[in-house]
Amino acid sequence: MLFSVRTGNASLGLVDLPAGRLVAARLERSPEYDAVAALVREATDAFLHLGLFDAVAPMLPPISADRRRWRRALALAARLRLTLADTSGEDARADFVNLLESPSDGGIVVLASFATEASAVGALLSRITQGSRSGAPAR
């Protein structure tokens, strides 16, 4: 399905994503993408160095200048608040939208997770199990 990748009112380009929960495809960049290109490049570099879980890891000394720079790049990228809009301009229900720059060719990959009924199950189970140590619903 064809989507526009947006941040605020800016359209960064178009992406044709396959159906699925976690999907990825190449972005066809618009001229407005240039405004975020350096940030996406820096955040991709940070992601490749730090991985998925560094943001929740404690910052225990000594903290290298590289690690501080990479974490700052990821925090700035998170502020882009990327969204997807379908061809009619409606906001697509997505759990998240990320942009990654391919180290091999500089192409931009859109990684998205779509909200479905299944994504609500985790929230429901969390609420149920919080009321009881045995996992039975609280009464």
N, C-alpha and C positions, 0 to 999 in steps of 0.2 A: 504494500500500500504506500502511496506517495504522501510524504509529509514535508512540511516546512519546519526547519529547526530554528527556534526563536529564542532570543534573549531580550526581554522587554518588548519593545516595538520593532526591533531589528530582526530581519530574516537573514540568517547566516548561510542558508542554502537549502537545497532539496535533497531528500533521501528516500529511496524506495526500499522500505523494510519488509522482510517476509513476515508471515503470521507466526506467532509464537510468544512465549513468555519472556525469554531473554534473546534478543535479536541484535544483529549488527549488519551494517552495510556502509558503502562509501558515500560520503557527502559530495554533492555537486555544489561547490562554493558559489556564493553570491559575492558581489563586491563588498558587501557589509562584513563579510567574514574577516577581512583584513584587520578590522578593529580588535579582534580577539586572537588573531593568529599567534602572536608572540606568547600570550598567556597560555593558550592550548599547548604550544610547544614546550613551555617550561613545566606545565602541569603533567604532561606526558612523561617528560624526563624524570620528574619527581616520582610519579607512579611506578615507573620502571625501576627506580632505585629503592623506593620504600615499600612497595607492595600495597596490599589491601588494608593491613591492620596497623600500620604505623601511627595513624591518627589517634588511635586509642591507647597506644603504648605510652608508658610514662617517659617524660623527658628527664632522664637522670644524667647528671654531669659525668663525664665531659660531653657536651653537645657540640658536634662539629658545625662549622659554618655552612657546610653543604646541607646537612640535615635541617638546619634552621631555614635555609633558602628553599629547600624542597617542600617543607611543610607550609611555608608561607605561600608558595605557588599553588599548592592544593587548596588552601583556604581561599585564595583569591578566585580560583576557578569555580569553587563551590558557590561563590556569590553571583555567578553568571545566571543562575536559576534558569537553566535551559528547559524549554518545553517543545512539544511537537504540536503542530496544527495540521489538520487534514485539508484536503483540497477545497472544502467549503469554508475553511477558516476556523472551524470548531477545534477547541483544545482537545487533544487526544489524552485519554487517561493513561498516564505513564507513572510508574513508581519512581523511575529516574531516567535521565537522559545525560549521557556523557560523550565528550568528544576526545578522541585520541589521535595523535599524529603518528602515522606509520614511520618507524625509523628507517625502513628500507627504501621508501619512495616518496615520503612527504605527504602522501594522501591522507585524508581525514576520514576516520572511521567513527560512525555514530553507533553507540552502544545504548540500547534502551531496554527497559523492563516494563511490560504493560500490566496495568492494574486489571485484575480479574476477580471473580468471586473467590477463587482459591487464595488470593493474597489476603483476604479478610479472615481466613481461618486462623492464621497465626495470632492475630489480635484477639479473636474470640477465645482461643485456647489460653492465651496469657491471662486474660481477665478471669476465666474460670479457675485456673490453677492457683491464682494468687490468694484465693479465699481459703485454701485448705492445703495442708502439707501432703495429704494423701493423693491429691490431684482430683478429688471429687469436688463438684461444684459447692461453693459456700452457700449456706442456707440462712 
